[in-house]
């Protein structure tokens, strides 16, 4: 996706660029070339020849239009033409040649390559003149940053004054949530500054702006020439090795905090040892302090910002990200190391991360208090990072309604602020909330959208986590092939980069797939392996969340349940302290599975009573399924039938065919023949969620390769899905599929 964006959506140029990329560039470990136009030399040569055949007046108009549109769209072409008293008639020649056509707002080029050729075909003198003309007409309110860009583009050489103006204009662009414009302005300031010591600082600032705009490749390219370990650590956290990211982030946090410890008494020194920074203020820095901390090198930072009083927020942000990296790997030792740095310098990390660290260490009461505080910070203000942390905290506390609301607000706030890199992170947690509350199809669609955005913005580690989440959704909705493909992709990537969280989630997805299809021994084996995996391969939080499934698998295998009982004891401890109705219900279900006879029945009743106060409707249905099976074995046939019918109805509503099949099997064992599969006219009941999506795309005319590209799957998997669709619907061709779907 990033390759396609780099070549302006041209598939032929994308293929040429991909052919010349290094292995690390293809893997997302290094940025794409700064000038991807080199990937299409023949295309550009052809376009330049076409431009040069035009009359001089036509070429001049196209040059002004091109300068007006890239790299900054300034919307000044009509005013520039009017100010220069130019006749737009010569544009008819360009339209006749199929290169561009005029509109009331400006010029629309045939494609981005034509625009590039129109600009590059002109001489340097003509380009500068075009930029000066555009700068003269940009005088309206709010146009200062764009006017400054054109003035800088027309500069003959270094200029301290212009560099200062560009920095001020970039700040104005940031305030207007135009981070791409801010990046362009600061990058130009770096090119024009006569001070070589200032250039790395400006490039680091531009890299931070590029990251917030969602252009990860540009951010990495700029960061490679900038002067900040903190930004490099963040980039590694999003698309590199999480352990290396932790080292870079924690090291920079410690270095940034050191000046405060040595500051003279009575002076501005920020937060020192033994003091405490405000947790809410620290959390607010997660979205913004990176840009402040990325502004200068270790020696120049204080001079660049006037004083070290900004350091507490920057250090808090870096420490928070370092803790996030440690939790991503599942390495408790590194969590403690980050906590030691926080304690030494009096910096409080975000409550969500502190709560997770406390939970990892078994301090459940502390974890509850920290998570409650973080989940409560979703009131007025709309800071997207605060809202994401609130969503995560609410999910961990079992409050899925509040989690979903905070995630939706976070995504909306990030879009409004122009923070494209933050949007997929927010959408990820919205998907989790929808999934746990029994909407796996909606969750899958939202997560697939987030996956595309994560890849587009260069967040491959986040994309790996989303792949693992999609594997879990596929396990629930019965798409076995998709589950295995996504889980394998997630685990392969995660294990190579020490990402214990997505690796563990992918394994849990495979374990649940086994559990829902009756392969209990295989499920128990996977979940036992998950418990034994160390940092970078497993994750304690996922192991904890999977406990109810492990207890079920262990009991159904009929073997030794001592490990399951120990796991349940820890899970029950957490549930009682957190007091989440859903967690308490699942703990009661585990207790029922580990008991027998009348005792088990009472525990199941307790579980269902607790489910009534929760939001995890899918797990409630699974509890009814297990309870119905237990009642059948105890010969309580009437109640068993009622429970199983309720579970079956819920599973069909959720689109979980394998769980529905288990409910039907239990009903058949009761002699109930009134539970057939959903009617032939109900496609949603006959196809899995993925099959239905593939069928609709195929009916719209998409090829297997096009469908694979949209769903981020392999063409082989799409072919398998279509064959399954044809078999289930009793058809033999796409024509019949179009006709069948057209009747619905």
Order of alpha helices (4+ residues) and beta strands (2+ residues): alpha-alpha-alpha-alpha-alpha-alpha-alpha-beta-beta-alpha-alpha-alpha-alpha-alpha-alpha-alpha-alpha-alpha-alpha-alpha-alpha-alpha-alpha-alpha-alpha-alpha-alpha-alpha-alpha-alpha-alpha-alpha-alpha-alpha-alpha-alpha-alpha-alpha-alpha-alpha-alpha-alpha-alpha-alpha-alpha
